């Protein structure tokens, strides 16, 4: 197909050169493409939100694995990929508490995170994320001999509530975004 087009183009050019007349090249079969939508270049704020949400999702991925198997290993380095103090120390204590009971979590959280505040002009830029945690399908289960498999859920604890996190970019840690603070708002159902 290309060779036919090239031969036609050469023939037209040769005839035009010999006759002294200008001949327009044959119309192209491909119409010029026009973008169907204008693509938007992400802003610094968009990129920061994306990185903060990635760190937040990493935090949930690792912390959920730790809650499901608190005695399987030392979770400090895995959690340290996404958390810094004070949240790292608080979360490690929570995992150690699960291991000491002994118990673990079964099931999954349902979540709906959204960025609710962005502050990139501070020394440590931070992004606030508000999430709605639904623990309806998540249960605390005993690993204690004789009580294994027994559900230990607190019936007075709300099953759906607001959860807030602050994710901070640390220049001293290769500009990584890490979860620094989390707050559970049991009094705010969502």
C-alpha positions in Angstrom: 0.0 0.0 0.0 2.8 2.4 0.9 4.7 1.6 -2.4 1.5 2.4 -4.5 1.2 5.8 -2.7 4.8 6.5 -3.2 4.7 5.6 -6.9 1.6 7.8 -7.4 3.3 10.7 -5.6 6.5 10.3 -7.7 4.5 10.1 -10.9 2.5 13.2 -10.1 5.7 15.1 -9.1 7.4 14.1 -12.3 4.5 15.1 -14.5 4.3 18.5 -12.7 8.0 19.1 -13.0 8.0 18.3 -16.8 4.9 20.4 -17.6 5.8 23.3 -15.5 2.4 23.2 -13.9 1.8 22.7 -10.2 -0.3 19.7 -9.5 -1.6 19.2 -6.0 -0.7 15.8 -4.4 -3.5 13.3 -4.2 -5.7 13.7 -1.1 -4.5 11.7 1.8 -6.8 8.9 2.9 -6.1 9.7 6.5 -8.0 12.7 7.8 -6.0 14.9 10.2 -6.7 13.8 13.7 -8.2 16.2 16.1 -8.1 15.5 19.8 -11.5 14.5 21.1 -10.7 16.1 24.5 -8.1 18.5 25.6 -5.7 16.7 28.0 -4.9 18.6 31.1 -1.3 18.7 32.5 -1.4 17.7 36.1 -0.5 20.4 38.6 1.9 20.1 41.5 -1.1 19.8 43.7 -2.6 17.0 41.6 0.7 15.1 41.8 1.0 15.7 45.5 -2.6 14.4 46.1 -1.7 11.3 44.0 1.5 10.6 46.0 -0.3 11.1 49.3 -3.2 8.8 48.3 -0.6 6.2 47.2 1.1 6.4 50.7 -2.3 6.2 52.4 -3.3 3.1 50.4 0.1 1.5 51.2 -0.6 2.1 54.8 -3.9 0.3 54.6 -2.5 -2.6 52.6 0.3 -3.2 55.1 -1.7 -2.5 58.3 -4.5 -4.8 57.1 -2.0 -7.6 56.5 -0.5 -7.0 60.0 -3.9 -7.1 61.7 -4.7 -10.4 60.0 -1.4 -12.0 61.0 0.0 -10.0 63.9 2.3 -12.8 65.2 3.6 -13.8 61.8 6.6 -11.4 61.8 7.9 -8.1 63.0 5.9 -5.5 61.1 8.0 -2.5 61.9 9.9 -2.3 58.6 6.8 -2.9 56.4 4.8 -0.3 58.3 7.8 2.0 58.2 7.5 2.2 54.4 4.3 4.2 54.8 4.2 5.5 58.4 6.3 7.8 60.6 5.9 8.7 64.3 3.7 9.3 66.1 1.5 6.9 64.0 4.2 4.3 63.5 4.7 3.8 67.2 0.9 3.8 67.9 0.2 1.3 65.2 3.0 -1.0 66.2 1.6 -1.0 69.7 -1.9 -1.9 68.3 -0.4 -4.9 66.4 1.5 -6.0 69.5 -1.7 -5.8 71.5 -3.5 -8.1 68.9 -0.6 -10.6 69.1 -0.6 -10.6 72.9 -4.4 -11.3 73.3 -3.8 -13.4 71.0 -6.2 -12.5 68.2 -6.4 -11.3 64.7 -8.7 -9.5 62.3 -10.8 -11.3 59.7 -12.7 -9.7 56.8 -12.3 -6.4 55.1 -12.8 -2.7 55.7 -14.9 -0.8 53.2 -13.5 2.6 52.7 -14.0 5.8 50.7 -11.0 8.1 51.0 -11.0 11.6 49.8 -8.5 14.4 50.0 -10.0 17.2 52.1 -7.1 19.7 52.5 -3.8 20.4 50.7 -1.1 22.6 52.1 2.0 22.6 49.9 3.5 25.8 51.2 4.6 24.7 54.6 8.1 23.4 55.5 6.6 19.9 55.6 3.9 19.9 53.0 0.8 17.9 54.1 -2.4 16.5 52.8 -5.4 15.6 54.9 -7.5 12.7 53.9 -10.9 11.9 55.3 -12.2 8.4 54.9 -15.4 6.6 55.8 -14.6 3.2 57.4 -17.2 0.5 57.3 -16.2 -2.4 59.6 -19.4 -4.3 59.1 -17.5 -7.2 57.5 -14.5 -7.0 59.8 -14.2 -9.0 63.0 -11.8 -9.5 65.9 -11.2 -13.2 66.2 -9.6 -15.1 69.1 -6.5 -17.2 68.6 -6.4 -18.3 72.3 -6.3 -22.0 72.8 -9.8 -23.1 73.7 -11.4 -19.9 72.4 -10.0 -20.1 68.8 -12.4 -18.6 66.3 -14.5 -16.9 68.9 -15.6 -13.4 67.7 -14.4 -10.8 70.2 -16.1 -7.7 68.6 -17.1 -4.9 71.0 -20.9 -4.6 70.5 -20.8 -1.0 71.6 -18.3 0.1 69.0 -19.8 1.8 65.9 -19.3 -0.2 62.7 -19.2 2.9 60.4 -17.3 6.1 61.3 -15.0 8.8 60.0 -11.3 8.3 59.8 -8.8 11.1 59.2 -5.2 10.9 58.2 -2.4 13.5 57.7 0.1 12.5 55.1 3.3 14.6 55.1 6.1 14.9 52.5 9.6 14.5 54.1 12.4 16.2 52.2 14.9 14.5 54.5 13.5 11.1 53.4 13.8 11.6 49.6 10.6 13.6 49.4 8.5 10.6 50.4 4.9 11.0 51.5 4.2 9.2 54.8 1.2 8.9 57.1 2.1 10.8 60.2 -1.2 11.1 62.2 -4.5 9.3 62.1 -7.6 10.1 64.1 -10.7 7.9 64.5 -14.0 9.8 65.0 -16.3 7.1 66.4 -18.8 9.8 67.1 -19.1 10.7 63.5 -21.0 8.0 61.5 -20.7 8.1 57.8 
